[in-house]
């Protein structure tokens, strides 16, 4: 089993992220709206290239500021605190499902398009101990839907993609990317209706997943094949 993180296992906290970035802007003497916009515009660089400090320094300078090391450090810690807070808030029902899947003997992997603050906070999250393999875009230098990020997870699991199920909300074209490398792909809408155009199988709540996998794995594969044909 391979899971996405944000909007699949936990809320993405998108509004809070914008608020935190706006507060960081005050710390480094740039306009809050400008820094929020710059963060949105550079999402891929932040996911695969820049550390928290590099992001703050690069974007601040692009916006005409020259923050001190102390200002950068303060803003970076503010961002890291958000990462810790977000990863610490996991619904109990989600943890129960993950525990159930592991009890059924299913190795679990996670693939996330994530900035370095998420990767740093991960070990303290209650999710960490439940996953056998974790692949963050900031660590491997590629992001979904690049095929190599999915194959990094299956390789580390020691599994053939055809034997794996991928579960995600659909952000960043992740569902099509997972299907393209041969994963059985399942969209989940519980936390966010991200990819309403997805024509493959869809799950309303993560609590339904264990039973579905026990009884409908073959039908899931068939539905994915049919969706791929229609695309």
C-alpha positions, 0 to 999 in steps of 0.5 A: 500500500502506498499513500499520499500525505496531504489531503489524504492522511492529514489536512493540507492546512492550506489557509494556515500555510498562507497565514504563516508565510504572511507572518514570515514576510513581516519577519524579513521585511517584505510585503506579506501578499508578495511573499505568499504569491512567491511561495505559490509561484515557486512550489516545485522549486521548494518541493525538490530543491530549496531548504527552508532557509534557502527559500526565505533568502531567495524569495526575500531577495527577489522581493527586494529585501536583504534579511539578516541571518537572524531574521531568516532563522526566525522565519524558518523556525516559524515555518518549521513549527507549522510543519510539526503542528500539521504532522502532529494532527492525525485523525485517530480513525486514520491511525486505526486504518493504518494499524489494521492494514499492517495487521493484515500484513500489508507493508506501507509506503508514503510518497509526498510532494513535500518541502524540507520542513515536512521531512524534518518534522516527520520523525515526530509524527504519529504516522512515522512509526506506521510506515515502512518506506517514506519518499519525500520529493525534497529528499529525492529531487523529483516530484509527482507525477514523475514516474521515478518517485513512484518507482523509488517507493516500490523499489524500496518496498521490494515490490512490483508496481502491479502488486501495489495500491496507491491512495491519494486525493489527486493533487499534482496529477498524482493519480494519473502518474501512479496509474502510468507506472502500473499501480492500482490507483484509488482516489480518496475524497474524505479531506479534499475533492481535489481531482473531480475529473478522475474516472477511476475508483474513488473512496469516500472515507479512509475507514472503508479501505481495509474492507474494500481491499479484502473483498474488491482488490480484483475489481479495483484493478479492473476499474483502473484498467478501464479508466486507463483505456478511457483516458 
